[in-house]
């Protein structure tokens, strides 16, 4: 554990020798009894006294009959699952009273899990990945893979009891009926197909499923401690199907609501469809680390909906007022080839069983790194094709990137690749079409792996630059040449595409740059200030037209265009 180490009490990726709790439970003695001395409270019928006594005994590594008996009694009194680690649970934090969706006091602890579970969860993430863009990404690029860093199991006795109670409430309603999710869920289908035992078994009689819920670190902690809050529903995922808890069978969908820009933007949720392109303006920051809850989800009787503009009130009432259904499946996959979403309208239908910390990996960054390594060899006269490792990396990336088109890429994907190595076409219409045809060696309207590899290697042999600073200087010189001939009225589409990628590089994927980053940009076009003290400060203030202490993308482009108009050489 790293980022969650403070809140979850873990200092490394290994399971700790003491329970994963940041503070001793209230009332626990500061000094443990001497080894062999009786531990007071092990015979208590009060669950809280018994828990604290067990915590003290387990800290000493005791496995005496009174400890074993105490564990069995505590599991029975608190209705704890048989596979919960009592060493971790007994060292958890006591939360007094109800809060959020949690109706009463609870003990919560976070159990760091080992490599076997991490591998199983990685397989689940990989199997449910789909590279599909929706408006909810707010212009952020789609990661090409999610690498799991940590998995913690949430041990919250009160939230668990509330979930179990709801499960038994709907069991009679499901009896004698075929309660299933149409076509199953991709999560459970994968686990069954591979006979995976990485996650605990589910109760098919009530239509239980493992589903994803994307969130932030802070929100994940809040949900783990106090359950989901229906009063906050729609604040992140919209309310297309009513105010409920939105769950997904595809990890890519839930990732849209993790750390970073959130969707939907504006009133787009009312339109009932996903916008096919990113919104205008500067690119949002790339946030690499995020969190997903893997939830045990009680779906019961499912209300299937494939309407373009569903009636959210009617759907919500079908589960909360009429009692005809227990959950809603919104099939946007059928409508728009995006994703299916599951919605429940009672927090007790979901138990946040795992908090998964993961890292987003973006194709264009990895592709650019491999291209630069090959280009460096070409410039040194030592390039005779990609190395075995480079080819394996490129092929692995290609398999994911080209997945939506069955191993081939479209024009928009080709544009992404060209932007990644600072080699965009002159425009995104005729020149992009011509470039696409040039890459499409077989003339079948798609670029396949062989076409891709051949063209990349040819560009490397032709020593076509992939350097942001070099491309920035080239673009600047081109604009300056047009200015001298009286034909410059601003950066064109291709130039703005390069400027945007240069901005990505220099601002380190943030929305603004500081003085040091401005200095690096000016050096790239050989226009540094007279000194890196007062003159740099004065230049920064001059470009910062909004007077907010930072320079944003619009101010950057405005300044570059003005320098071209002023004829400042590069």
NUKOLKOL-33691 format. One line per field, with one value per residue (C-alpha): residue number from 1; chain; x, y, z negated. Coordinates in steps of 0.25 Angstrom, whole numbers, plus 5000, padded with zeros to 4 digits. Layout:
# residues N
num	c(NUM / ...);
chaine	c(A / ...);
x	c(X / ...);
y	c(Y / ...);
z	c(Z / ...);
***
This chain:
# residues 570
num	c(1 / 2 / 3 / 4 / 5 / 6 / 7 / 8 / 9 / 10 / 11 / 12 / 13 / 14 / 15 / 16 / 17 / 18 / 19 / 20 / 21 / 22 / 23 / 24 / 25 / 26 / 27 / 28 / 29 / 30 / 31 / 32 / 33 / 34 / 35 / 36 / 37 / 38 / 39 / 40 / 41 / 42 / 43 / 44 / 45 / 46 / 47 / 48 / 49 / 50 / 51 / 52 / 53 / 54 / 55 / 56 / 57 / 58 / 59 / 60 / 61 / 62 / 63 / 64 / 65 / 66 / 67 / 68 / 69 / 70 / 71 / 72 / 73 / 74 / 75 / 76 / 77 / 78 / 79 / 80 / 81 / 82 / 83 / 84 / 85 / 86 / 87 / 88 / 89 / 90 / 91 / 92 / 93 / 94 / 95 / 96 / 97 / 98 / 99 / 100 / 101 / 102 / 103 / 104 / 105 / 106 / 107 / 108 / 109 / 110 / 111 / 112 / 113 / 114 / 115 / 116 / 117 / 118 / 119 / 120 / 121 / 122 / 123 / 124 / 125 / 126 / 127 / 128 / 129 / 130 / 131 / 132 / 133 / 134 / 135 / 136 / 137 / 138 / 139 / 140 / 141 / 142 / 143 / 144 / 145 / 146 / 147 / 148 / 149 / 150 / 151 / 152 / 153 / 154 / 155 / 156 / 157 / 158 / 159 / 160 / 161 / 162 / 163 / 164 / 165 / 166 / 167 / 168 / 169 / 170 / 171 / 172 / 173 / 174 / 175 / 176 / 177 / 178 / 179 / 180 / 181 / 182 / 183 / 184 / 185 / 186 / 187 / 188 / 189 / 190 / 191 / 192 / 193 / 194 / 195 / 196 / 197 / 198 / 199 / 200 / 201 / 202 / 203 / 204 / 205 / 206 / 207 / 208 / 209 / 210 / 211 / 212 / 213 / 214 / 215 / 216 / 217 / 218 / 219 / 220 / 221 / 222 / 223 / 224 / 225 / 226 / 227 / 228 / 229 / 230 / 231 / 232 / 233 / 234 / 235 / 236 / 237 / 238 / 239 / 240 / 241 / 242 / 243 / 244 / 245 / 246 / 247 / 248 / 249 / 250 / 251 / 252 / 253 / 254 / 255 / 256 / 257 / 258 / 259 / 260 / 261 / 262 / 263 / 264 / 265 / 266 / 267 / 268 / 269 / 270 / 271 / 272 / 273 / 274 / 275 / 276 / 277 / 278 / 279 / 280 / 281 / 282 / 283 / 284 / 285 / 286 / 287 / 288 / 289 / 290 / 291 / 292 / 293 / 294 / 295 / 296 / 297 / 298 / 299 / 300 / 301 / 302 / 303 / 304 / 305 / 306 / 307 / 308 / 309 / 310 / 311 / 312 / 313 / 314 / 315 / 316 / 317 / 318 / 319 / 320 / 321 / 322 / 323 / 324 / 325 / 326 / 327 / 328 / 329 / 330 / 331 / 332 / 333 / 334 / 335 / 336 / 337 / 338 / 339 / 340 / 341 / 342 / 343 / 344 / 345 / 346 / 347 / 348 / 349 / 350 / 351 / 352 / 353 / 354 / 355 / 356 / 357 / 358 / 359 / 360 / 361 / 362 / 363 / 364 / 365 / 366 / 367 / 368 / 369 / 370 / 371 / 372 / 373 / 374 / 375 / 376 / 377 / 378 / 379 / 380 / 381 / 382 / 383 / 384 / 385 / 386 / 387 / 388 / 389 / 390 / 391 / 392 / 393 / 394 / 395 / 396 / 397 / 398 / 399 / 400 / 401 / 402 / 403 / 404 / 405 / 406 / 407 / 408 / 409 / 410 / 411 / 412 / 413 / 414 / 415 / 416 / 417 / 418 / 419 / 420 / 421 / 422 / 423 / 424 / 425 / 426 / 427 / 428 / 429 / 430 / 431 / 432 / 433 / 434 / 435 / 436 / 437 / 438 / 439 / 440 / 441 / 442 / 443 / 444 / 445 / 446 / 447 / 448 / 449 / 450 / 451 / 452 / 453 / 454 / 455 / 456 / 457 / 458 / 459 / 460 / 461 / 462 / 463 / 464 / 465 / 466 / 467 / 468 / 469 / 470 / 471 / 472 / 473 / 474 / 475 / 476 / 477 / 478 / 479 / 480 / 481 / 482 / 483 / 484 / 485 / 486 / 487 / 488 / 489 / 490 / 491 / 492 / 493 / 494 / 495 / 496 / 497 / 498 / 499 / 500 / 501 / 502 / 503 / 504 / 505 / 506 / 507 / 508 / 509 / 510 / 511 / 512 / 513 / 514 / 515 / 516 / 517 / 518 / 519 / 520 / 521 / 522 / 523 / 524 / 525 / 526 / 527 / 528 / 529 / 530 / 531 / 532 / 533 / 534 / 535 / 536 / 537 / 538 / 539 / 540 / 541 / 542 / 543 / 544 / 545 / 546 / 547 / 548 / 549 / 550 / 551 / 552 / 553 / 554 / 555 / 556 / 557 / 558 / 559 / 560 / 561 / 562 / 563 / 564 / 565 / 566 / 567 / 568 / 569 / 570);
chaine	c(A / A / A / A / A / A / A / A / A / A / A / A / A / A / A / A / A / A / A / A / A / A / A / A / A / A / A / A / A / A / A / A / A / A / A / A / A / A / A / A / A / A / A / A / A / A / A / A / A / A / A / A / A / A / A / A / A / A / A / A / A / A / A / A / A / A / A / A / A / A / A / A / A / A / A / A / A / A / A / A / A / A / A / A / A / A / A / A / A / A / A / A / A / A / A / A / A / A / A / A / A / A / A / A / A / A / A / A / A / A / A / A / A / A / A / A / A / A / A / A / A / A / A / A / A / A / A / A / A / A / A / A / A / A / A / A / A / A / A / A / A / A / A / A / A / A / A / A / A / A / A / A / A / A / A / A / A / A / A / A / A / A / A / A / A / A / A / A / A / A / A / A / A / A / A / A / A / A / A / A / A / A / A / A / A / A / A / A / A / A / A / A / A / A / A / A / A / A / A / A / A / A / A / A / A / A / A / A / A / A / A / A / A / A / A / A / A / A / A / A / A / A / A / A / A / A / A / A / A / A / A / A / A / A / A / A / A / A / A / A / A / A / A / A / A / A / A / A / A / A / A / A / A / A / A / A / A / A / A / A / A / A / A / A / A / A / A / A / A / A / A / A / A / A / A / A / A / A / A / A / A / A / A / A / A / A / A / A / A / A / A / A / A / A / A / A / A / A / A / A / A / A / A / A / A / A / A / A / A / A / A / A / A / A / A / A / A / A / A / A / A / A / A / A / A / A / A / A / A / A / A / A / A / A / A / A / A / A / A / A / A / A / A / A / A / A / A / A / A / A / A / A / A / A / A / A / A / A / A / A / A / A / A / A / A / A / A / A / A / A / A / A / A / A / A / A / A / A / A / A / A / A / A / A / A / A / A / A / A / A / A / A / A / A / A / A / A / A / A / A / A / A / A / A / A / A / A / A / A / A / A / A / A / A / A / A / A / A / A / A / A / A / A / A / A / A / A / A / A / A / A / A / A / A / A / A / A / A / A / A / A / A / A / A / A / A / A / A / A / A / A / A / A / A / A / A / A / A / A / A / A / A / A / A / A / A / A / A / A / A / A / A / A / A / A / A / A / A / A / A / A / A / A / A / A / A / A / A / A / A / A / A / A / A / A / A / A / A / A / A / A / A / A / A / A / A / A / A / A / A / A / A / A / A / A / A / A / A / A / A / A / A / A / A / A / A / A / A / A / A / A / A / A / A / A / A / A / A / A / A / A / A / A / A / A / A / A / A / A / A / A / A / A / A / A / A / A / A / A / A / A / A / A / A / A / A / A / A / A / A);
x	c(5000 / 5005 / 4995 / 4985 / 4996 / 4991 / 4976 / 4977 / 4989 / 4998 / 5013 / 5016 / 5010 / 5012 / 5001 / 5005 / 5008 / 4998 / 4984 / 4983 / 4977 / 4983 / 4979 / 4977 / 4962 / 4956 / 4958 / 4970 / 4981 / 4993 / 5002 / 4998 / 4998 / 5010 / 5011 / 5003 / 4995 / 4980 / 4973 / 4961 / 4948 / 4950 / 4938 / 4929 / 4916 / 4918 / 4923 / 4931 / 4938 / 4940 / 4946 / 4956 / 4960 / 4962 / 4970 / 4979 / 4981 / 4983 / 4994 / 5001 / 4999 / 4990 / 4982 / 4978 / 4964 / 4958 / 4963 / 4957 / 4944 / 4944 / 4946 / 4934 / 4925 / 4929 / 4926 / 4912 / 4908 / 4913 / 4909 / 4922 / 4926 / 4935 / 4946 / 4948 / 4961 / 4958 / 4972 / 4970 / 4955 / 4958 / 4968 / 4959 / 4953 / 4940 / 4930 / 4919 / 4905 / 4899 / 4905 / 4902 / 4896 / 4901 / 4889 / 4897 / 4910 / 4921 / 4935 / 4943 / 4956 / 4964 / 4971 / 4982 / 4982 / 4993 / 4998 / 4988 / 4976 / 4983 / 4986 / 4972 / 4967 / 4976 / 4971 / 4957 / 4960 / 4967 / 4955 / 4945 / 4953 / 4946 / 4953 / 4940 / 4940 / 4927 / 4924 / 4926 / 4941 / 4941 / 4951 / 4961 / 4968 / 4964 / 4975 / 4980 / 4981 / 4979 / 4990 / 4986 / 4995 / 4987 / 4975 / 4968 / 4957 / 4946 / 4942 / 4930 / 4921 / 4909 / 4909 / 4910 / 4899 / 4890 / 4893 / 4890 / 4877 / 4873 / 4878 / 4868 / 4857 / 4857 / 4859 / 4845 / 4842 / 4852 / 4847 / 4842 / 4846 / 4857 / 4865 / 4877 / 4884 / 4881 / 4894 / 4900 / 4910 / 4924 / 4930 / 4923 / 4924 / 4939 / 4940 / 4932 / 4939 / 4952 / 4947 / 4954 / 4954 / 4960 / 4947 / 4937 / 4925 / 4912 / 4897 / 4891 / 4877 / 4876 / 4884 / 4897 / 4908 / 4922 / 4921 / 4930 / 4928 / 4938 / 4942 / 4953 / 4961 / 4954 / 4940 / 4944 / 4948 / 4935 / 4927 / 4935 / 4932 / 4918 / 4912 / 4907 / 4899 / 4887 / 4886 / 4899 / 4894 / 4896 / 4907 / 4917 / 4910 / 4897 / 4883 / 4879 / 4872 / 4868 / 4875 / 4882 / 4895 / 4901 / 4909 / 4917 / 4921 / 4933 / 4944 / 4946 / 4932 / 4935 / 4949 / 4941 / 4937 / 4950 / 4961 / 4961 / 4951 / 4937 / 4925 / 4915 / 4917 / 4906 / 4892 / 4897 / 4891 / 4877 / 4881 / 4881 / 4893 / 4908 / 4916 / 4925 / 4936 / 4943 / 4939 / 4946 / 4957 / 4971 / 4972 / 4969 / 4980 / 4985 / 4983 / 4989 / 4985 / 4971 / 4961 / 4950 / 4941 / 4938 / 4924 / 4916 / 4903 / 4889 / 4881 / 4869 / 4858 / 4864 / 4856 / 4863 / 4862 / 4867 / 4860 / 4868 / 4861 / 4857 / 4847 / 4856 / 4844 / 4837 / 4849 / 4852 / 4838 / 4838 / 4848 / 4844 / 4829 / 4822 / 4832 / 4832 / 4847 / 4859 / 4869 / 4870 / 4879 / 4881 / 4886 / 4894 / 4902 / 4891 / 4887 / 4900 / 4911 / 4916 / 4913 / 4902 / 4900 / 4893 / 4885 / 4880 / 4872 / 4875 / 4889 / 4887 / 4887 / 4902 / 4913 / 4927 / 4935 / 4948 / 4956 / 4965 / 4976 / 4981 / 4990 / 4985 / 4994 / 4993 / 4996 / 5001 / 5012 / 5017 / 5017 / 5025 / 5035 / 5038 / 5038 / 5048 / 5057 / 5057 / 5059 / 5072 / 5078 / 5074 / 5081 / 5093 / 5093 / 5089 / 5075 / 5071 / 5057 / 5051 / 5057 / 5050 / 5046 / 5041 / 5033 / 5026 / 5023 / 5017 / 5009 / 5004 / 4999 / 4994 / 4985 / 4978 / 4978 / 4972 / 4962 / 4949 / 4952 / 4956 / 4971 / 4970 / 4970 / 4961 / 4965 / 4963 / 4972 / 4983 / 4982 / 4984 / 4997 / 5002 / 4999 / 5007 / 5020 / 5017 / 5015 / 5000 / 4995 / 4993 / 4979 / 4969 / 4961 / 4968 / 4982 / 4978 / 4970 / 4983 / 4991 / 4982 / 4982 / 4997 / 4997 / 4986 / 4996 / 4985 / 4975 / 4964 / 4960 / 4967 / 4981 / 4985 / 4997 / 5006 / 5003 / 5005 / 5019 / 5024 / 5020 / 5026 / 5039 / 5039 / 5037 / 5049 / 5058 / 5054 / 5058 / 5045 / 5046 / 5037 / 5043 / 5033 / 5043 / 5048 / 5034 / 5030 / 5042 / 5038 / 5024 / 5028 / 5037 / 5026 / 5017 / 5028 / 5030 / 5015 / 5015 / 5027 / 5019 / 5007 / 4999 / 4998 / 4985 / 4987 / 4991 / 4984 / 4978 / 4991 / 4999 / 4989 / 4990 / 5005 / 5004 / 4994 / 5003 / 5015 / 5006 / 5003 / 5018 / 5023 / 5012 / 5013 / 4998 / 4993 / 4984 / 4995 / 5010 / 5019 / 5031 / 5041 / 5032 / 5031 / 5046 / 5047 / 5037 / 5044 / 5057 / 5051 / 5049 / 5062 / 5055 / 5059 / 5058 / 5070 / 5072 / 5065 / 5062 / 5055 / 5053 / 5047 / 5037 / 5034 / 5031 / 5023 / 5014 / 5013 / 5007 / 4998 / 4987 / 4977 / 4986 / 4983 / 4998 / 4999 / 4999 / 4988 / 4987 / 4979 / 4989 / 5001 / 4995 / 4992 / 5006 / 5012 / 5003 / 5007 / 5022 / 5020 / 5012 / 5023 / 5033 / 5042 / 5052 / 5054);
y	c(5000 / 5014 / 5025 / 5019 / 5016 / 5027 / 5024 / 5009 / 5008 / 5000 / 5003 / 4993 / 4984 / 4972 / 4968 / 4975 / 4966 / 4975 / 4978 / 4989 / 5000 / 5014 / 5015 / 5005 / 5004 / 5013 / 5007 / 4997 / 4997 / 5004 / 4993 / 4978 / 4968 / 4960 / 4947 / 4936 / 4946 / 4944 / 4954 / 4961 / 4961 / 4948 / 4942 / 4955 / 4955 / 4969 / 4969 / 4982 / 4977 / 4964 / 4970 / 4978 / 4966 / 4958 / 4969 / 4969 / 4954 / 4953 / 4964 / 4954 / 4942 / 4934 / 4922 / 4917 / 4911 / 4924 / 4932 / 4922 / 4921 / 4937 / 4937 / 4928 / 4936 / 4949 / 4944 / 4939 / 4952 / 4961 / 4952 / 4953 / 4945 / 4933 / 4938 / 4951 / 4952 / 4955 / 4959 / 4971 / 4973 / 4974 / 4984 / 4993 / 5007 / 5008 / 5018 / 5023 / 5025 / 5025 / 5033 / 5034 / 5021 / 5014 / 5013 / 5010 / 5009 / 5000 / 4995 / 4997 / 4991 / 4990 / 4977 / 4978 / 4966 / 4959 / 4956 / 4945 / 4954 / 4965 / 4956 / 4951 / 4966 / 4970 / 4958 / 4964 / 4978 / 4973 / 4964 / 4976 / 4986 / 4993 / 5005 / 5013 / 5028 / 5035 / 5049 / 5046 / 5046 / 5061 / 5061 / 5052 / 5041 / 5027 / 5019 / 5007 / 4999 / 4999 / 4994 / 4990 / 4994 / 4991 / 4983 / 4985 / 4977 / 4986 / 4980 / 4988 / 4980 / 4989 / 4992 / 4977 / 4973 / 4983 / 4977 / 4963 / 4967 / 4973 / 4961 / 4952 / 4962 / 4960 / 4946 / 4942 / 4951 / 4944 / 4930 / 4922 / 4933 / 4933 / 4945 / 4948 / 4960 / 4959 / 4952 / 4952 / 4962 / 4962 / 4962 / 4949 / 4943 / 4944 / 4939 / 4927 / 4924 / 4924 / 4917 / 4928 / 4928 / 4941 / 4947 / 4940 / 4933 / 4940 / 4936 / 4933 / 4932 / 4947 / 4950 / 4955 / 4961 / 4967 / 4981 / 4993 / 5007 / 5018 / 5028 / 5036 / 5032 / 5041 / 5036 / 5022 / 5024 / 5031 / 5020 / 5009 / 5015 / 5021 / 5013 / 5020 / 5032 / 5033 / 5048 / 5050 / 5041 / 5048 / 5058 / 5050 / 5040 / 5048 / 5044 / 5038 / 5026 / 5033 / 5036 / 5023 / 5016 / 5014 / 5002 / 4996 / 4983 / 4989 / 4995 / 5006 / 5012 / 5013 / 5019 / 5031 / 5035 / 5033 / 5043 / 5054 / 5062 / 5057 / 5055 / 5058 / 5072 / 5083 / 5077 / 5066 / 5055 / 5060 / 5057 / 5042 / 5039 / 5040 / 5051 / 5045 / 5055 / 5062 / 5076 / 5088 / 5095 / 5091 / 5077 / 5073 / 5068 / 5054 / 5047 / 5034 / 5028 / 5026 / 5017 / 5007 / 5000 / 4985 / 4984 / 4972 / 4976 / 4971 / 4972 / 4963 / 4965 / 4974 / 4985 / 4985 / 4998 / 5001 / 5014 / 5026 / 5035 / 5027 / 5033 / 5033 / 5035 / 5023 / 5014 / 5018 / 5016 / 5002 / 4999 / 5007 / 5009 / 4998 / 4988 / 4981 / 4981 / 4982 / 4989 / 4995 / 4991 / 5003 / 4997 / 5008 / 4997 / 4993 / 5008 / 5014 / 5003 / 5009 / 5002 / 4996 / 5002 / 4996 / 5005 / 5001 / 5011 / 5006 / 5007 / 4993 / 4987 / 4989 / 4985 / 4992 / 4980 / 4984 / 4997 / 4996 / 5006 / 5005 / 5013 / 5018 / 5015 / 5023 / 5018 / 5030 / 5032 / 5018 / 5018 / 5032 / 5025 / 5014 / 5023 / 5032 / 5020 / 5015 / 5029 / 5031 / 5018 / 5023 / 5037 / 5029 / 5020 / 5008 / 5005 / 4992 / 4990 / 4990 / 4981 / 4968 / 4976 / 4988 / 4980 / 4972 / 4985 / 4991 / 4979 / 4978 / 4992 / 4990 / 4978 / 4987 / 5000 / 4993 / 4984 / 4993 / 4990 / 4976 / 4978 / 4990 / 5005 / 5016 / 5031 / 5037 / 5026 / 5029 / 5044 / 5041 / 5033 / 5044 / 5054 / 5046 / 5047 / 5061 / 5058 / 5062 / 5064 / 5078 / 5077 / 5067 / 5066 / 5064 / 5063 / 5053 / 5045 / 5045 / 5041 / 5029 / 5024 / 5025 / 5016 / 5007 / 4998 / 4988 / 4998 / 4992 / 5004 / 5000 / 5001 / 4987 / 4983 / 4981 / 4994 / 5001 / 4995 / 4997 / 5012 / 5014 / 5008 / 5016 / 5029 / 5025 / 5022 / 5035 / 5041 / 5049 / 5056 / 5052 / 5063 / 5073 / 5085 / 5082 / 5081 / 5094 / 5101 / 5096 / 5100 / 5114 / 5116 / 5112 / 5122 / 5132 / 5130 / 5132 / 5145 / 5150 / 5147 / 5154 / 5141 / 5139 / 5141 / 5131 / 5116 / 5107 / 5093 / 5085 / 5096 / 5096 / 5081 / 5082 / 5093 / 5086 / 5073 / 5083 / 5088 / 5074 / 5072 / 5085 / 5087 / 5072 / 5070 / 5081 / 5092 / 5103 / 5106 / 5113 / 5122 / 5110 / 5103 / 5116 / 5118 / 5104 / 5107 / 5120 / 5113 / 5103 / 5114 / 5121 / 5133 / 5132 / 5145 / 5154 / 5147 / 5137 / 5147 / 5160 / 5159 / 5145 / 5150 / 5162 / 5153 / 5144 / 5155 / 5161 / 5147 / 5145 / 5154 / 5149 / 5153 / 5140 / 5136 / 5125 / 5124 / 5115 / 5109 / 5121 / 5131 / 5122 / 5121 / 5136 / 5139 / 5130 / 5136 / 5150 / 5147 / 5142 / 5155 / 5163 / 5156 / 5151 / 5141 / 5126);
z	c(5000 / 5003 / 5006 / 4996 / 4986 / 4976 / 4977 / 4977 / 4968 / 4978 / 4980 / 4991 / 5002 / 4992 / 4982 / 4969 / 4956 / 4949 / 4953 / 4964 / 4955 / 4954 / 4939 / 4928 / 4925 / 4915 / 4901 / 4905 / 4895 / 4899 / 4894 / 4898 / 4886 / 4884 / 4892 / 4885 / 4876 / 4877 / 4887 / 4880 / 4888 / 4896 / 4889 / 4891 / 4898 / 4902 / 4916 / 4915 / 4902 / 4908 / 4921 / 4913 / 4905 / 4918 / 4924 / 4911 / 4912 / 4927 / 4926 / 4917 / 4927 / 4918 / 4923 / 4909 / 4908 / 4902 / 4914 / 4924 / 4916 / 4915 / 4931 / 4933 / 4924 / 4930 / 4944 / 4939 / 4932 / 4943 / 4954 / 4961 / 4973 / 4970 / 4979 / 4972 / 4966 / 4951 / 4948 / 4958 / 4954 / 4939 / 4941 / 4949 / 4946 / 4938 / 4944 / 4935 / 4939 / 4953 / 4964 / 4979 / 4983 / 4971 / 4961 / 4948 / 4942 / 4949 / 4949 / 4962 / 4966 / 4979 / 4982 / 4992 / 5001 / 5008 / 5022 / 5024 / 5023 / 5030 / 5042 / 5042 / 5042 / 5053 / 5061 / 5058 / 5062 / 5075 / 5079 / 5077 / 5084 / 5096 / 5103 / 5106 / 5104 / 5098 / 5094 / 5079 / 5081 / 5084 / 5094 / 5087 / 5095 / 5092 / 5085 / 5092 / 5080 / 5065 / 5057 / 5043 / 5032 / 5019 / 5015 / 5001 / 4996 / 4988 / 4975 / 4970 / 4961 / 4961 / 4976 / 4978 / 4969 / 4976 / 4989 / 4984 / 4978 / 4992 / 4999 / 4990 / 4992 / 5007 / 5007 / 5007 / 5018 / 5027 / 5023 / 5035 / 5045 / 5055 / 5049 / 5058 / 5064 / 5080 / 5085 / 5071 / 5067 / 5074 / 5060 / 5055 / 5069 / 5069 / 5055 / 5059 / 5072 / 5065 / 5053 / 5045 / 5030 / 5028 / 5023 / 5013 / 5018 / 5021 / 5018 / 5032 / 5026 / 5023 / 5036 / 5029 / 5038 / 5037 / 5043 / 5043 / 5038 / 5042 / 5031 / 5025 / 5013 / 5003 / 5008 / 5008 / 4993 / 4990 / 4997 / 4990 / 4976 / 4978 / 4990 / 5002 / 5001 / 5010 / 5007 / 5015 / 5026 / 5040 / 5035 / 5043 / 5053 / 5057 / 5055 / 5068 / 5061 / 5049 / 5035 / 5032 / 5031 / 5044 / 5047 / 5059 / 5064 / 5072 / 5065 / 5076 / 5073 / 5058 / 5060 / 5066 / 5052 / 5045 / 5042 / 5052 / 5061 / 5058 / 5067 / 5072 / 5076 / 5076 / 5080 / 5089 / 5080 / 5085 / 5099 / 5097 / 5105 / 5105 / 5112 / 5122 / 5121 / 5110 / 5105 / 5111 / 5103 / 5097 / 5093 / 5079 / 5070 / 5070 / 5057 / 5056 / 5042 / 5039 / 5031 / 5034 / 5024 / 5028 / 5022 / 5018 / 5025 / 5022 / 5035 / 5033 / 5043 / 5054 / 5062 / 5076 / 5083 / 5097 / 5100 / 5105 / 5096 / 5084 / 5073 / 5061 / 5051 / 5057 / 5056 / 5042 / 5037 / 5043 / 5033 / 5021 / 5022 / 5030 / 5025 / 5038 / 5040 / 5032 / 5042 / 5056 / 5067 / 5077 / 5090 / 5097 / 5103 / 5112 / 5115 / 5117 / 5116 / 5103 / 5090 / 5082 / 5068 / 5056 / 5046 / 5032 / 5024 / 5010 / 5003 / 4997 / 5011 / 5012 / 5003 / 5006 / 5004 / 5011 / 5013 / 5025 / 5027 / 5041 / 5051 / 5065 / 5077 / 5089 / 5103 / 5109 / 5098 / 5099 / 5115 / 5115 / 5105 / 5115 / 5127 / 5121 / 5117 / 5131 / 5137 / 5128 / 5134 / 5148 / 5146 / 5142 / 5154 / 5146 / 5149 / 5156 / 5151 / 5137 / 5127 / 5122 / 5109 / 5117 / 5127 / 5115 / 5108 / 5121 / 5124 / 5110 / 5111 / 5125 / 5120 / 5110 / 5118 / 5130 / 5122 / 5126 / 5141 / 5139 / 5141 / 5150 / 5148 / 5153 / 5158 / 5144 / 5137 / 5148 / 5144 / 5130 / 5133 / 5142 / 5131 / 5121 / 5129 / 5133 / 5148 / 5150 / 5165 / 5170 / 5167 / 5162 / 5175 / 5189 / 5183 / 5173 / 5184 / 5192 / 5181 / 5177 / 5192 / 5191 / 5179 / 5184 / 5193 / 5196 / 5200 / 5191 / 5184 / 5171 / 5166 / 5160 / 5152 / 5164 / 5170 / 5157 / 5154 / 5169 / 5168 / 5155 / 5159 / 5172 / 5164 / 5155 / 5167 / 5173 / 5159 / 5157 / 5144 / 5132 / 5123 / 5117 / 5117 / 5131 / 5136 / 5128 / 5135 / 5149 / 5147 / 5142 / 5154 / 5164 / 5158 / 5158 / 5173 / 5176 / 5168 / 5177 / 5189 / 5183 / 5182 / 5167 / 5160 / 5149 / 5146 / 5156 / 5151 / 5153 / 5145 / 5134 / 5133 / 5131 / 5121 / 5113 / 5112 / 5109 / 5098 / 5093 / 5092 / 5085 / 5076 / 5071 / 5074 / 5065 / 5069 / 5067 / 5067 / 5058 / 5060 / 5062 / 5072 / 5080 / 5080 / 5086 / 5097 / 5100 / 5101 / 5111 / 5121 / 5117 / 5111 / 5096 / 5088 / 5085 / 5072 / 5063 / 5052 / 5054 / 5069 / 5068 / 5058 / 5067 / 5079 / 5070 / 5066 / 5080 / 5085 / 5073 / 5079 / 5069 / 5057 / 5049 / 5047 / 5057 / 5073 / 5079 / 5093 / 5099 / 5094 / 5099 / 5113 / 5113 / 5109 / 5120 / 5131 / 5126 / 5127 / 5141 / 5145 / 5139 / 5147 / 5136 / 5142 / 5137);
***
